[in-house]
């Protein structure tokens, strides 16, 4: 039997058991109704085995109540674990209903992960750069975006160090 060692990205996907899955990520320090836990539970009902939702920052009681289609990760203070999770995510879904300037959207974007967010608070400003803004409570709209990933992948080409430097040079 040949042992194959996976490096980098694929090793991380194997670590979280999400090889060949579309990963939908959300991170929150405190999970309550404003952060959209209910939205993820509803979303999980529409997705099949090709998708995996990963929620970070949940407490033990919340993790116990999750459906099998959602991987709950307890709070983490390690930047390395967060970096790993952002790296394997195909999309960062932020169904916040109350946020003034969610830095988690910026964290996802800085890791090359497009953001889908509700049109509330400060979320749309960052997502318009690298992702999509949708109307609140439109879970089926998210499912259609995930199923036709071209809409989100097209935004990946808009973010790079070279393009950002070019934009700065053009501006100044």
N, C-alpha and C positions, 0 to 999 in steps of 0.2 A: 504494500500500500504506500502510495506516494503522499507525503505531507506537503501541502501547499501553504506557504505563509503569505498572507495578504498584507500589503503595506498601505499606510496612510488611510485614505478615504475608505477603501474597501474593508480594511481591518476595523475601522470605526463602525461601519454598517454591520459587520458581522457581530461586533461587540454588543450592539443594541438590537440585534436580530431583525434587521430591516433591509436585508439584501433583496433586491428586486421589488421594493415597495416605494411608493411615493410618501415621503415623510412630511407631515404637517406638524409644525412646532408652535408652542406658546410657552412663554416664561412669565412668571409673576411672583412677586415677593409674598403677596397675600392674595389668596383666591376668595372672592366673594361674587355676588351677583353682578357687580360692575365690571368684573374682569372677564366674564363670558363663559364660565364653566358650563352653564346650561346650553350654550350655543354649541360647545364641543360634543356634549352628550347627544344633542339632536343631530349634529353633523355625522357622528359615528353611525347613526341609523341608516344613512344614505350611502355609506361607503362599503365596498367589498374588501376582500383580502389583499387587494393590490395596494391598499393604503394603510398607513399607520399614523395615528395621532400620538404625539408625545407632549405631555404637559409637565412642566417643571415648576417646583415650588409648592407642591401640594403637601398637606399634612397627612398623617397615617389614616385617619378616618375618611378623608376624601379619596385617597388611593384605594381603600377597601371597597368603596361604593362604585368605582369606575367599571364600565363594561370592558370585556376582554379586548375589544378593539382599540382601547386607549392604554398607552403605557404611562403610568404615573411615576414621576421622579420626585423624591423629597427635596426640600430646599437644599441648595448647594452654595457654598461660599468659594468654591474653587473656580477660578477663571478657566482652567484647563478643561473641566467637564462642560462648562457652558460653550466654550469654543468648539469642542467636539460635537455637541448637539447642534449648534448653528451650522457647522460644516456639513453634517449629513442631511440637514433639512432641505427639502425641495421648495417649501414655502413656509412663511411665518404668517400665521393667521392671528390677528389681534382684534377680537370682537368686543373691544372695550366700549362701554356706553358712557364713560365718564373719565376722561384723561386730558390734562392740559397740554402736555408735551411728552409723550411716551418715548423715553430713550431706548426702550427695547426694540422699537422699530428701527432706530438708527444702528443698534447693535447688529440686528439681522442684516440690514443693508450693507454694513461694513464687512460682513462675512460673505457677501455675495448671494444672500438669500432674499428673494422677492417677498414683499409684504402684501397681504390682503387685509384690509381693515375697514371698519365701519366709518361712515362720514360723521364722526363726532370729535369734538375737542380739537386737539392738535395733531391727531393721527393722519388726516388726509395730506397734510403738507409734506411729510416724509414719504408716504406711500406713493404720491404722485411721481416722485423721482424714480422709484424702482419697485413698482407693484401696481396694485389696483385698489381703488376705493369703491365700496359698495354701500348700498342703503342698508341700514340696520335691519336685522331680522330676515335677511334674504339668504338663508342657508342654501337653498337650491341653486342660487346664483354661484355660490362658492363651489358647489359640486360640479357645475358645468365648467367653471374655470379650471378646476383640477383635472377634469377629464379631457379638456382640450388645452393642454399645457403650453401650446404655442403662444398663447396670449401672455403668459408669464415669462416664457423663455425669451421672447423678443426683447424684454426689458433687460435681461442679463447682459446683452451686448452694449447697453448704455453706460455701464459702470466699469471703469478701469482707471488705473493710475495715469496712464498716458492720456486718456480722454479728459480727465480732470485737470491735468497740467495744461493741456491745450485750451480748455475753457478758461482757466486762470489767465493764461497768456493773452488770450483774445480779449478778456474783460479788462485787463490792465494795460 
